[in-house]
């Protein structure tokens, strides 16, 4: 696996995990009872983006390492995914 491919795997994994982590512990301004004028009531009261990005990075490093190991070990190959026999 090239460095570029590893970076792409990490970036895709990071964003997928980030979109999973974003709604965790979400509290809207309406729930908090303090709606800032000019914003919708469904806007987050406190986004906690830095903490969520750090959590995402930790999870993405582990998952990307696992994906890298699976790809480079040969555990799963194109032949394993060729269920219709058209890749030969």
C-alpha positions in Angstrom: 0.0 0.0 0.0 1.4 3.4 -1.0 1.6 6.4 1.4 -1.1 8.1 -0.7 -3.4 5.1 -0.4 -2.8 4.9 3.4 -3.7 8.7 3.7 -6.8 8.2 1.7 -7.9 5.2 3.9 -7.2 7.3 7.0 -9.1 10.4 5.7 -12.2 8.4 4.6 -12.1 6.5 8.0 -11.7 9.8 9.9 -14.7 11.4 8.3 -16.9 8.4 8.6 -16.1 8.1 12.3 -16.5 11.9 12.8 -20.0 11.8 11.4 -20.8 9.0 13.8 -19.3 10.8 16.8 -20.9 14.2 16.1 -24.4 13.5 17.5 -23.0 11.9 20.7 -23.9 14.0 23.7 -25.7 16.5 21.5 -27.7 19.1 23.4 -29.6 21.8 21.4 -30.1 25.3 22.4 -33.8 24.6 22.9 -32.9 21.8 25.4 -30.5 24.1 27.2 -33.1 26.8 27.4 -30.8 29.5 26.0 -31.5 30.2 22.3 -29.1 32.8 20.8 -30.9 35.3 18.7 -30.4 34.7 15.0 -29.8 31.0 15.4 -32.3 28.1 15.1 -33.4 26.4 18.3 -31.9 23.1 17.0 -28.4 24.6 16.9 -26.0 23.0 19.4 -25.6 24.7 22.8 -22.0 23.6 23.0 -20.5 21.8 19.9 -17.4 20.3 21.7 -15.8 20.0 18.2 -12.2 19.8 19.6 -13.0 16.9 21.9 -15.0 15.1 19.3 -12.2 15.6 16.7 -9.7 14.1 19.2 -11.9 11.1 19.9 -12.4 10.7 16.2 -8.7 10.8 15.5 -8.0 8.1 18.2 -10.7 5.8 16.8 -9.7 6.5 13.2 -6.0 5.6 13.9 -7.0 2.2 15.3 -9.5 1.5 12.5 -7.1 2.6 9.8 -4.3 0.5 11.2 -6.7 -2.5 11.2 -7.7 -1.8 7.6 -4.0 -1.4 6.6 -3.2 -4.7 8.2 -6.1 -6.5 6.5 -5.1 -5.1 3.1 -1.3 -5.7 3.4 -1.7 -9.2 5.0 -3.5 -10.6 2.0 -6.3 -11.8 4.3 -8.9 -10.3 1.9 -8.0 -10.2 -1.8 -9.7 -9.4 -5.1 -10.2 -13.1 -5.6 -12.2 -13.3 -2.4 -14.5 -10.6 -3.5 -15.0 -12.0 -7.0 -18.2 -13.9 -6.4 -19.4 -13.9 -10.0 -16.0 -15.0 -11.5 -15.8 -12.0 -13.9 -12.4 -10.6 -12.6 -10.2 -13.3 -14.2 
